[in-house]
């Protein structure tokens, strides 16, 4: 099938031809006709299959006629990250180049006053992250009652990042008679619940099993110890024919550590994570796309939706905590029919996380051994963490002593002593005939206690010192 058979606007087809696109992907082929017909759509497809064009192309068709009003957007696209929002804006710039559509990017890290000025001029397509959008709505800079199209992209990522309450609040402010589209790479039960809540008699479009990995990506795991992970990463980069690669870490702190390690060993690498300023993130990503940087160490902020053409490798320095993130990470390579390779460094502590990933994708990831590296095959997930060396409390000491086995009969003398009072310690007492060894401090303390018991107990109101004014002899009275 060709794009010309889908019923798109001639100017949109012209822009597609100039961009080098002739045939739609399976998700585009199935979703676009339903969107053009005005139906709500729930689209499920693995990353890298062209979901963005599945809603941008029919939206351009529908928005070609009409005029935007100040502070009243005609359509809204919600994205989980700034990078995804910027990428969708670029898609509208490419596909809608022959249409006079005003597109506004509403994300954090940018000047709010500049964004407000653009909103005042009228917006056809508003692309936003939930937090900044709610801020502008509460300030009165956006009136969402005229939004005809709502697109919630990367729904499962929205769920992972905790945006669902914000999205529910945003949707409650929109007009009921709207067309809503939801797209996701996975379909957890919570996303199904949201689709029932937001969509009206939707058409479900699925072109691949949920959470399946792209068949164009060759996957492998490398078992190493914690101490050798950075050495193993550098060995893989040198031994593989790496044109460019993303290196994923679970924590922002690890992103900085791995990035510094690579740079110190002569690799041209950049870093990308959520705490960076938006200008720095944009600059780093632009350098990577322009091949000025060969490696980019990143957190999962770069795992969703980023379309980096010709990415040859993905290295998972850390096994992702959420199994779905593995599908999104390796989906950055092997896009648009090209082949890619994905490696994941696995330690003994990652056994359960690896099992969850293999269960999700429905296959066992093959292992690759590296020469000269120790293999960590221990499964530490089921083991208790080592106890910290600390002095046990008195109660635990007494309990341990009470549960200790009694001495053998030939090792102790017979004793008819009565059991100790209940208010005393349950520590077993030695017979009178057996000498008791005490430390010097304990002996002196007991000796002082015994001496105090021999002295008569007196009560002094002010302690052992009587103030001088009480000891003064009163003067005789004069008659």
PEVEN-V532641 format. One record per residue. N is the residue number from 1. PHI is phi as a letter, one per 40 degrees, with the letter a starting at -180 (NA if undefined). Layout:
BEGIN
N,PHI
N,PHI
END
This chain:
BEGIN
1,NA
2,b
3,c
4,c
5,c
6,c
7,g
8,c
9,c
10,d
11,c
12,c
13,c
14,c
15,c
16,c
17,c
18,c
19,c
20,g
21,b
22,b
23,b
24,c
25,c
26,d
27,c
28,c
29,c
30,c
31,c
32,d
33,d
34,c
35,c
36,c
37,c
38,g
39,c
40,c
41,b
42,b
43,b
44,b
45,a
46,c
47,c
48,g
49,b
50,g
51,c
52,c
53,c
54,c
55,b
56,c
57,c
58,c
59,c
60,c
61,d
62,c
63,c
64,c
65,b
66,h
67,b
68,c
69,b
70,c
71,g
72,b
73,c
74,c
75,a
76,b
77,b
78,c
79,b
80,c
81,b
82,c
83,c
84,c
85,c
86,c
87,c
88,c
89,c
90,c
91,c
92,c
93,c
94,c
95,c
96,b
97,c
98,b
99,b
100,c
101,b
102,c
103,b
104,b
105,b
106,b
107,b
108,c
109,g
110,b
111,c
112,c
113,c
114,c
115,c
116,c
117,c
118,c
119,c
120,c
121,c
122,g
123,b
124,c
125,b
126,b
127,b
128,a
129,c
130,d
131,c
132,c
133,c
134,c
135,c
136,c
137,c
138,c
139,c
140,g
141,c
142,b
143,b
144,c
145,c
146,b
147,c
148,c
149,b
150,b
151,b
152,b
153,c
154,f
155,c
156,c
157,c
158,d
159,c
160,c
161,c
162,g
163,c
164,c
165,d
166,c
167,c
168,c
169,c
170,c
171,c
172,c
173,c
174,c
175,c
176,c
177,c
178,b
179,b
180,b
181,b
182,b
183,b
184,a
185,c
186,b
187,b
188,c
189,d
190,c
191,c
192,c
193,c
194,c
195,c
196,c
197,c
198,c
199,c
200,b
201,f
202,c
203,c
204,c
205,b
206,b
207,b
208,a
209,d
210,d
211,g
212,c
213,c
214,c
215,c
216,c
217,b
218,c
219,b
220,a
221,b
222,b
223,c
224,b
225,c
226,d
227,c
228,b
229,c
230,c
231,c
232,c
233,c
234,c
235,c
236,c
237,c
238,c
239,c
240,c
241,c
242,c
243,c
244,a
245,a
246,b
247,b
248,c
249,b
250,c
251,b
252,c
253,c
254,c
255,d
256,c
257,c
258,c
259,c
260,c
261,c
262,c
263,c
264,c
265,c
266,g
267,c
268,c
269,b
270,b
271,b
272,a
273,a
274,c
275,c
276,c
277,c
278,c
279,c
280,c
281,c
282,c
283,c
284,c
285,c
286,c
287,c
288,c
289,c
290,c
291,g
292,c
293,b
294,c
295,b
296,b
297,c
298,a
299,c
300,c
301,c
302,b
303,c
304,b
305,g
306,c
307,b
308,b
309,c
310,g
311,c
312,c
313,b
314,b
315,b
316,c
317,c
318,b
319,c
320,c
321,c
322,c
323,d
324,c
325,c
326,c
327,c
328,c
329,c
330,c
331,c
332,c
333,b
334,g
335,c
336,f
337,g
338,c
339,c
340,a
341,b
342,b
343,b
344,b
345,c
346,b
347,b
348,c
349,c
350,c
351,c
352,c
353,c
354,c
355,c
356,c
357,c
358,c
359,c
360,c
361,c
362,g
363,a
364,c
365,c
366,c
367,b
368,b
369,c
370,b
371,c
372,g
373,b
374,c
375,b
376,c
377,b
378,c
379,b
380,c
381,c
382,c
383,c
384,c
385,c
386,c
387,c
388,c
389,c
390,a
391,c
392,c
393,c
394,c
395,c
396,c
397,c
398,c
399,c
400,c
401,c
402,c
403,c
404,c
405,c
406,c
407,c
408,c
409,d
410,c
411,b
412,b
413,c
414,c
415,a
416,b
417,c
418,c
419,c
420,c
421,d
422,c
423,c
424,c
425,c
426,c
427,c
428,c
429,c
430,c
431,c
432,c
433,c
434,c
435,c
436,b
437,c
438,b
439,c
440,c
441,c
442,c
443,c
444,c
445,c
446,c
447,c
448,c
449,c
450,c
451,c
452,c
453,c
454,c
455,c
456,c
457,c
458,b
459,b
460,b
461,c
462,b
463,g
464,c
465,b
466,c
467,d
468,c
469,c
470,c
471,c
472,c
473,c
474,c
475,c
476,c
477,c
478,c
479,c
END
